[in-house]
Amino acid sequence: MPETSDAESVDQYATLPSGMTICFRDHGDKADPVILLVAGMGEDLTLWTDSFFGSLVARGFRVVAIDNRDVGQSTFVATPPPALWRQIAARPRGDAYALADMAQDAVGVLDHLGISRVHLVGRSMGGMIAQTVAATAPERVLSLTSIYSTTGSKKVGQPALSTIRLIASPPARTRTEAVRAHLRLTRHVAGVGYPIDDAAEAALAAHAWDRSAGDPAAGVARQVQAIQRSGDRTAQLSRITAPTLVINGDRDLLVAPSGGAATVRAIRSAQQVVIPGMGHHIPEALVGPVTEYIAQHAARVGEGGNHVRIS
C-alpha cells in the first residue's frame, strides 16, 4: 500500500469569506475523482492516518482532508467555550456556532480548490457535518459515506455512561496528559474485535497535540455545543438525495449503533454496512475493508447506479 509523499503531507490553507482559515491536505492525482474527508470531534486531519489516505489514492481517488474549525491548524474561534454544566445539560451559549457553519467551512475549501462535486466521507461528528453538506448543498455531493455517526436525535446514538464519565474528566493540559487521555478513551471505544496499537495511537495523539493552533480543550467544548445547538436533524436528513452508505460497528460505546440505524431510516435509499466487533475507531486492520467499501460506493455512483454493492 503506497504511503503519502512529503509533498502531499504539507498543510495548506483556505481563508474563507466567513473569516475562518481552514487547513487542508491534498493527496493524489488532481485528475482523479475527489473524496473529501471530514474528521470527528477533536480530531485533526492526521487522525485519518497515512495508510487510510494511501489506500484511497491507490484505488484511484484524489483525497482532500480538512481540519475542522477549532482543531489542528484551522481557526480556533474567539468565543469562550461552554462551561461543563452547559455541555452536560445540552444548553449551548448564545454565541455558539452550529454544524451548518462547519459544513460551510467544508464547502468553502472546495470553492478554494475549484472543486465542484465530491464524494463526501465523514466520521462521527464529521459524519454529521457531511450529512449537513449533503442536505444543504446537494449539488456539491456525488455520494455520501457516514461512518459511526448519528442523526442528532436524543433517542438514538447516545454514548454509554462509562464513556460519559471518561469524556467528563478534566481536560489534558500537557502533551503527556493528552496522549494518556487519547489512549484511555480509544481503548474504551475501539470495540471488542480490534485492540488498538498503543504505540501508533500514542504517536498520533502526540503529533495532534503538537499541530494544534489553539487550546484543544476549548475547541472540543465548542464543537460539542455545535452538535447540541444543531439538535435533531432527522427531518433535514430526509432531504438528502446523494447515494448514501452508512458504516458502523456493533460495539460502539461513543455513538451507539442505533445512531447508524436511524441514519439509514432517515436518508432515502441509504445502504448500511455493520462491521462485527468494530467500535468507534478505524484500526489498521480495518483500513482496507473500510476504504474498499468507500471506493465501491463511489465507483457505483460513477457508473450511474444508486447503491453500493454489499457482498
C-alpha positions in Angstrom: 0.0 0.0 0.0 1.6 3.3 -1.0 2.3 5.9 1.6 1.6 9.6 1.1 4.5 11.7 0.0 6.1 14.5 1.9 4.7 17.0 -0.6 1.1 15.6 0.0 1.6 15.9 3.8 2.1 19.7 3.6 -0.5 21.8 5.4 -2.3 24.2 3.1 -4.8 26.9 4.0 -8.0 28.3 2.7 -9.1 31.7 4.0 -12.9 31.8 3.7 -15.3 34.8 3.3 -16.6 34.0 6.9 -13.1 34.8 8.3 -12.3 31.2 9.0 -9.0 29.8 7.9 -9.3 26.1 7.2 -6.2 23.9 7.0 -6.3 21.0 4.5 -4.1 18.4 2.8 -4.4 17.3 -0.8 -3.3 13.8 -1.9 -3.3 12.0 -5.2 -3.7 12.9 -8.9 -5.6 16.1 -9.5 -7.4 14.4 -12.4 -8.9 11.7 -10.3 -12.4 11.8 -8.7 -12.3 13.7 -5.3 -13.0 12.3 -1.9 -13.3 14.9 0.9 -12.6 13.5 4.4 -14.2 15.2 7.4 -12.9 14.1 10.8 -14.7 13.7 14.1 -14.9 15.9 17.3 -11.4 16.9 18.5 -9.7 15.0 15.7 -7.3 16.7 13.3 -6.9 15.6 9.7 -3.8 13.4 10.6 -6.1 11.0 12.6 -7.2 9.5 9.2 -3.6 8.1 9.0 -1.2 7.8 6.1 -2.4 4.3 5.3 -6.0 5.5 5.0 -5.0 8.2 2.6 -2.8 5.9 0.7 -5.4 3.2 0.4 -7.9 5.6 -1.2 -5.3 7.1 -3.5 -4.3 3.6 -4.6 -7.9 3.0 -5.5 -7.9 5.9 -7.9 -9.0 8.9 -5.9 -7.7 12.4 -5.1 -8.2 12.7 -1.4 -8.6 16.1 0.4 -8.8 16.2 4.2 -9.6 19.2 6.4 -9.0 20.3 9.9 -12.5 21.5 11.2 -12.6 24.8 12.9 -11.3 24.6 16.5 -8.9 21.8 15.8 -5.5 21.3 14.3 -4.2 24.2 12.2 -7.6 25.7 11.4 -9.0 28.8 13.1 -9.8 28.5 16.8 -12.8 30.8 17.3 -12.6 33.7 19.8 -15.8 32.9 21.7 -15.5 31.4 25.2 -16.1 27.6 25.4 -19.2 26.5 27.2 -19.0 25.5 30.8 -19.1 21.8 31.7 -22.6 22.2 33.1 -23.8 23.6 29.8 -22.4 20.7 27.9 -24.0 18.2 30.3 -27.3 20.0 30.2 -27.1 20.5 26.4 -27.6 24.2 26.8 -25.2 25.9 24.3 -24.2 29.5 24.7 -26.0 32.1 22.6 -22.8 32.7 20.5 -22.3 29.0 19.6 -21.7 28.0 16.0 -23.6 25.1 14.5 -22.9 22.1 12.3 -24.2 24.2 9.4 -21.3 26.6 9.9 -18.8 23.8 9.9 -20.5 22.4 6.7 -20.0 25.9 5.1 -16.3 25.6 6.0 -16.0 22.3 4.1 -17.8 23.8 1.1 -15.5 26.8 1.3 -12.4 24.6 0.9 -14.0 23.0 -2.2 -14.6 26.5 -3.6 -11.0 27.5 -2.8 -9.7 24.4 -4.7 -12.1 24.9 -7.6 -13.8 21.5 -7.0 -17.4 21.4 -8.0 -18.5 17.9 -6.7 -17.0 15.4 -4.4 -17.5 12.0 -2.8 -18.1 13.1 0.8 -16.8 10.9 3.7 -17.2 11.9 7.4 -16.8 10.0 10.6 -18.6 10.7 14.0 -19.1 14.5 14.2 -17.6 14.6 10.7 -20.4 12.4 9.5 -22.8 14.9 10.9 -21.0 17.7 9.0 -21.0 15.6 5.8 -24.7 14.9 6.2 -25.4 18.6 6.6 -23.4 19.4 3.4 -25.4 16.7 1.5 -28.7 18.1 2.8 -28.0 21.8 2.2 -25.6 21.8 -0.8 -26.8 18.7 -2.8 -25.3 20.0 -6.0 -21.8 19.6 -4.5 -22.1 15.9 -3.4 -21.7 12.9 -5.7 -22.0 10.4 -2.8 -22.1 10.4 1.0 -20.4 7.9 3.3 -21.3 8.4 7.0 -19.1 6.5 9.4 -20.2 5.7 13.0 -22.4 8.8 13.1 -26.0 9.7 14.0 -28.9 12.0 13.4 -28.9 14.2 16.5 -32.0 12.6 17.9 -31.7 12.1 21.7 -33.4 8.8 21.3 -30.5 7.2 19.4 -26.7 7.2 19.1 -26.1 8.1 22.7 -22.8 7.4 24.5 -22.6 4.8 27.2 -22.5 6.1 30.8 -18.9 4.7 31.1 -17.9 6.8 28.1 -19.6 10.0 29.5 -17.6 9.6 32.7 -14.3 9.4 30.6 -15.3 12.4 28.5 -16.2 14.5 31.6 -12.7 14.0 33.1 -10.6 17.2 33.5 -9.1 18.0 30.1 -5.5 17.4 29.2 -3.2 20.4 29.7 0.1 18.9 28.6 1.3 16.7 25.8 1.8 13.7 28.1 -1.7 14.1 29.5 -3.2 14.4 26.0 -1.5 11.1 24.9 -2.7 9.3 28.1 -6.3 10.6 27.6 -6.3 9.6 24.0 -5.1 6.1 24.8 -7.6 5.7 27.6 -10.6 6.8 25.5 -9.6 4.9 22.4 -9.1 1.7 24.3 -12.5 2.1 25.7 -14.4 2.8 22.5 -12.4 0.8 19.9 -14.6 -2.3 20.1 -14.1 -5.8 21.2 -12.7 -7.2 17.9 -9.9 -4.8 17.3 -7.5 -3.9 20.1 -5.6 -0.7 19.5 -1.9 -0.3 18.7 -0.7 1.7 21.7 2.5 2.9 20.1 0.8 4.1 16.9 -2.0 5.7 18.8 0.3 7.5 21.1 2.3 8.9 18.2 -0.9 10.1 16.5 -2.0 11.8 19.7 1.3 13.5 20.3 1.5 14.8 16.8 -2.0 16.1 17.0 -1.1 18.0 20.2 1.9 19.5 18.5 -0.1 20.6 15.5 -2.8 22.3 17.5 -3.0 26.0 16.8 -5.1 26.7 19.9 -6.5 25.3 23.2 -7.7 21.7 22.3 -10.0 21.5 25.3 -11.8 24.8 24.5 -12.0 23.7 20.8 -13.7 20.3 21.7 -16.1 22.1 24.1 -17.2 24.4 21.3 -17.6 21.5 18.9 -19.7 19.7 21.5 -22.1 22.6 21.6 -22.2 22.9 17.8 -23.7 19.4 17.8 -26.1 20.3 20.6 -27.1 23.6 19.0 -27.9 21.7 15.8 -30.4 19.4 17.6 -32.3 16.6 15.9 -31.5 16.7 12.2 -33.7 13.7 11.2 -36.0 15.9 9.0 -33.0 17.5 7.4 -31.5 14.1 6.6 -34.7 13.1 4.8 -33.9 15.7 2.1 -30.6 14.1 1.2 -30.6 12.8 -2.4 -27.0 11.7 -2.8 -26.4 7.9 -2.8 -25.5 7.2 0.8 -23.6 4.5 2.6 -23.7 4.2 6.4 -20.8 2.3 8.1 -20.7 1.5 11.7 -19.7 -1.3 14.1 -21.8 -3.2 16.5 -19.8 -2.4 19.6 -19.7 1.4 19.7 -19.7 2.9 23.2 -19.4 6.5 22.0 -22.1 6.7 19.3 -24.4 3.8 19.9 -25.1 1.7 16.7 -28.7 2.8 17.0 -27.4 6.1 15.5 -26.3 4.4 12.3 -29.6 2.6 12.0 -31.5 5.8 12.5 -29.4 7.5 9.8 -30.3 4.7 7.4 -34.0 5.2 8.1 -33.8 8.9 7.7 -32.0 9.0 4.3 -33.9 7.7 1.4 -32.4 4.6 -0.2 -29.4 4.6 2.1 -27.4 1.4 2.4 -25.7 0.1 5.6 -22.6 -1.9 6.5 -22.3 -3.1 10.1 -18.8 -4.4 10.9 -18.8 -7.0 13.7 -16.6 -6.2 16.6 -15.9 -2.6 15.4 -16.3 0.3 17.8 -15.7 4.0 17.4 -12.3 3.6 15.8 -10.8 2.6 12.4 -7.8 0.4 13.3 -5.1 -0.6 10.8 -6.8 -4.0 10.3 -10.0 -2.2 9.1 -8.4 0.4 6.8 -8.5 -1.9 3.8 -12.1 -3.0 4.3 -13.5 0.5 5.1 -11.7 2.1 2.2 -12.9 -0.6 -0.1 -16.5 0.0 0.9 -16.0 3.7 0.3 -14.3 3.1 -3.1 -17.0 0.6 -4.2 -19.7 3.1 -3.2 -18.1 5.9 -5.1 -17.4 3.7 -8.2 -21.0 2.5 -8.2 -22.2 6.2 -8.3 -19.8 6.9 -11.1 -21.3 4.1 -13.1 -24.7 5.7 -12.7 -26.1 3.5 -10.0 -27.6 4.4 -6.7 -26.3 1.9 -4.3 -23.1 0.2 -3.2 -23.0 -3.5 -3.8 -22.7 -5.1 -0.4 -21.1 -8.6 -0.5 
